Amino acid sequence: MFTIEHDFDATVVTLVDEAEDDAPFREDVIINAFEDCVTVTQVDPRTDMPVTVTLSMSQLRDLSMALDLPEGAYRLRPE
């Protein structure tokens, strides 16, 4: 399950874990898409503190392309 909210300066997507079978639930993942970066935040259950990773737009582009590629190292060339 997920939710999408449009804030003033970001689009916020929250991914809610719906564990299949008897797998343990994971903390929600919150994704904030800003004009110049994307942040991914999840609460660390060991410390009960949020951990945030910030991706540049080029890192996000690379990630989206990597999801459809086989194992290996890649570099995008400008067209």
Secondary structure, 3 states (H helix, E strand, C coil): CEEEEECCCCEEEEECCCCCCCCCCCCCEEEEECCCEEEEEEEECCCCEEEEEEEEHHHHHHHHHHCCCCCCCCCCCCC
